[in-house]
Amino acid sequence: MEDVLELYEQPYDEQHLVVCVDERPCQLLVDKQPSIPAEPGKPEREDFQYERNGTCNLFVAFQHRVGWRHVEVTERRTNADFAHWLKRLVDE
């Protein structure tokens, strides 16, 4: 972990880019009941029930030194999907 933190502290160098990559599965949820709007003295209220509406995956790449980020949403998360995403990222 210390090596990664030291890498992040290095000054920006256009010849040696530091790109952080991550992925995250997400559930797609839909509320079963609409929320009850706020009233004077009462906050907005939401029901805790939801319906699962599938899943998706997020592939994320960013360069913290320049404020650049790229997010791609995919239906699944396989090794082949990740490899193709990395290739597109490098090629573009």
ZADO-1210 file (C-alpha; in nm, 4 decimals, padded with zeros to 6 digits):
<atoms>
<atom x="00.0000" y="00.0000" z="00.0000" code="MET" pos="1"/>
<atom x="00.2861" y="00.2377" z="00.0795" code="GLU" pos="2"/>
<atom x="00.4225" y="00.1897" z="-00.2737" code="ASP" pos="3"/>
<atom x="00.0887" y="00.2905" z="-00.4244" code="VAL" pos="4"/>
<atom x="00.0641" y="00.5991" z="-00.2036" code="LEU" pos="5"/>
<atom x="00.4202" y="00.7002" z="-00.2969" code="GLU" pos="6"/>
<atom x="00.3285" y="00.6631" z="-00.6645" code="LEU" pos="7"/>
<atom x="00.0302" y="00.8958" z="-00.6171" code="TYR" pos="8"/>
<atom x="00.2559" y="01.1584" z="-00.4540" code="GLU" pos="9"/>
<atom x="00.4934" y="01.1800" z="-00.7511" code="GLN" pos="10"/>
<atom x="00.4650" y="01.4949" z="-00.9648" code="PRO" pos="11"/>
<atom x="00.2752" y="01.4752" z="-01.2941" code="TYR" pos="12"/>
<atom x="00.4876" y="01.3389" z="-01.5795" code="ASP" pos="13"/>
<atom x="00.3374" y="01.3183" z="-01.9278" code="GLU" pos="14"/>
<atom x="00.5812" y="01.0390" z="-02.0206" code="GLN" pos="15"/>
<atom x="00.4802" y="00.8203" z="-01.7226" code="HIS" pos="16"/>
<atom x="00.1055" y="00.8492" z="-01.6703" code="LEU" pos="17"/>
<atom x="-00.0529" y="00.7167" z="-01.3520" code="VAL" pos="18"/>
<atom x="-00.4008" y="00.5846" z="-01.4288" code="VAL" pos="19"/>
<atom x="-00.6057" y="00.4270" z="-01.1506" code="CYS" pos="20"/>
<atom x="-00.8486" y="00.1535" z="-01.2569" code="VAL" pos="21"/>
<atom x="-01.1389" y="00.0017" z="-01.0647" code="ASP" pos="22"/>
<atom x="-01.4599" y="-00.1903" z="-01.1232" code="GLU" pos="23"/>
<atom x="-01.7814" y="-00.2148" z="-00.9265" code="ARG" pos="24"/>
<atom x="-02.0949" y="-00.4255" z="-00.9577" code="PRO" pos="25"/>
<atom x="-02.4212" y="-00.2355" z="-00.8961" code="CYS" pos="26"/>
<atom x="-02.7803" y="-00.3369" z="-00.8321" code="GLN" pos="27"/>
<atom x="-03.0437" y="-00.1451" z="-01.0241" code="LEU" pos="28"/>
<atom x="-03.3286" y="-00.0723" z="-00.7837" code="LEU" pos="29"/>
<atom x="-03.6744" y="00.0785" z="-00.8332" code="VAL" pos="30"/>
<atom x="-03.8885" y="00.2150" z="-00.5490" code="ASP" pos="31"/>
<atom x="-04.2184" y="00.0295" z="-00.5050" code="LYS" pos="32"/>
<atom x="-04.3947" y="00.3344" z="-00.3575" code="GLN" pos="33"/>
<atom x="-04.3424" y="00.7001" z="-00.4496" code="PRO" pos="34"/>
<atom x="-04.1903" y="00.9141" z="-00.1755" code="SER" pos="35"/>
<atom x="-04.4147" y="01.1380" z="00.0347" code="ILE" pos="36"/>
<atom x="-04.3189" y="01.5021" z="-00.0271" code="PRO" pos="37"/>
<atom x="-04.1887" y="01.7197" z="00.2535" code="ALA" pos="38"/>
<atom x="-04.4321" y="01.9428" z="00.4390" code="GLU" pos="39"/>
<atom x="-04.3626" y="02.2309" z="00.6760" code="PRO" pos="40"/>
<atom x="-04.2001" y="02.0739" z="00.9816" code="GLY" pos="41"/>
<atom x="-04.1824" y="01.7260" z="00.8222" code="LYS" pos="42"/>
<atom x="-03.9018" y="01.5869" z="00.6022" code="PRO" pos="43"/>
<atom x="-03.9624" y="01.3953" z="00.2808" code="GLU" pos="44"/>
<atom x="-04.0426" y="01.0324" z="00.3603" code="ARG" pos="45"/>
<atom x="-03.9482" y="00.7269" z="00.1563" code="GLU" pos="46"/>
<atom x="-04.0677" y="00.3699" z="00.1833" code="ASP" pos="47"/>
<atom x="-03.7971" y="00.1114" z="00.2396" code="PHE" pos="48"/>
<atom x="-03.9386" y="-00.1382" z="-00.0114" code="GLN" pos="49"/>
<atom x="-03.7780" y="-00.1641" z="-00.3515" code="TYR" pos="50"/>
<atom x="-03.7779" y="-00.3949" z="-00.6511" code="GLU" pos="51"/>
<atom x="-03.4565" y="-00.5284" z="-00.7968" code="ARG" pos="52"/>
<atom x="-03.4385" y="-00.4323" z="-01.1623" code="ASN" pos="53"/>
<atom x="-03.1218" y="-00.6161" z="-01.2684" code="GLY" pos="54"/>
<atom x="-02.7528" y="-00.5471" z="-01.2265" code="THR" pos="55"/>
<atom x="-02.4782" y="-00.3675" z="-01.4107" code="CYS" pos="56"/>
<atom x="-02.1055" y="-00.3153" z="-01.3785" code="ASN" pos="57"/>
<atom x="-01.8980" y="00.0027" z="-01.3723" code="LEU" pos="58"/>
<atom x="-01.5443" y="00.0141" z="-01.5108" code="PHE" pos="59"/>
<atom x="-01.3682" y="00.3317" z="-01.3927" code="VAL" pos="60"/>
<atom x="-01.0317" y="00.4846" z="-01.4840" code="ALA" pos="61"/>
<atom x="-00.8979" y="00.8167" z="-01.3573" code="PHE" pos="62"/>
<atom x="-00.5889" y="01.0337" z="-01.3337" code="GLN" pos="63"/>
<atom x="-00.6076" y="01.2206" z="-01.0060" code="HIS" pos="64"/>
<atom x="-00.3327" y="01.4711" z="-01.0964" code="ARG" pos="65"/>
<atom x="-00.5210" y="01.6140" z="-01.3958" code="VAL" pos="66"/>
<atom x="-00.8799" y="01.5538" z="-01.2875" code="GLY" pos="67"/>
<atom x="-00.9555" y="01.3169" z="-01.5773" code="TRP" pos="68"/>
<atom x="-01.1925" y="01.0224" z="-01.5397" code="ARG" pos="69"/>
<atom x="-01.3686" y="00.7735" z="-01.7640" code="HIS" pos="70"/>
<atom x="-01.6620" y="00.5559" z="-01.6588" code="VAL" pos="71"/>
<atom x="-01.8189" y="00.2821" z="-01.8675" code="GLU" pos="72"/>
<atom x="-02.1337" y="00.0907" z="-01.7727" code="VAL" pos="73"/>
<atom x="-02.1536" y="-00.2701" z="-01.8885" code="THR" pos="74"/>
<atom x="-02.4112" y="-00.5441" z="-01.8455" code="GLU" pos="75"/>
<atom x="-02.1627" y="-00.7976" z="-01.7111" code="ARG" pos="76"/>
<atom x="-01.8194" y="-00.8259" z="-01.5592" code="ARG" pos="77"/>
<atom x="-01.6061" y="-01.0974" z="-01.7126" code="THR" pos="78"/>
<atom x="-01.2306" y="-01.1161" z="-01.7653" code="ASN" pos="79"/>
<atom x="-01.2866" y="-01.0716" z="-02.1387" code="ALA" pos="80"/>
<atom x="-01.5044" y="-00.7613" z="-02.0813" code="ASP" pos="81"/>
<atom x="-01.2343" y="-00.6103" z="-01.8593" code="PHE" pos="82"/>
<atom x="-00.9584" y="-00.6893" z="-02.1122" code="ALA" pos="83"/>
<atom x="-01.1552" y="-00.5313" z="-02.3999" code="HIS" pos="84"/>
<atom x="-01.2278" y="-00.2237" z="-02.1875" code="TRP" pos="85"/>
<atom x="-00.8577" y="-00.1838" z="-02.1021" code="LEU" pos="86"/>
<atom x="-00.7619" y="-00.2172" z="-02.4669" code="LYS" pos="87"/>
<atom x="-01.0126" y="00.0513" z="-02.5704" code="ARG" pos="88"/>
<atom x="-00.8855" y="00.2744" z="-02.2910" code="LEU" pos="89"/>
<atom x="-00.5237" y="00.2409" z="-02.4050" code="VAL" pos="90"/>
<atom x="-00.6045" y="00.2744" z="-02.7769" code="ASP" pos="91"/>
<atom x="-00.8136" y="00.5898" z="-02.7307" code="GLU" pos="92"/>
</atoms>
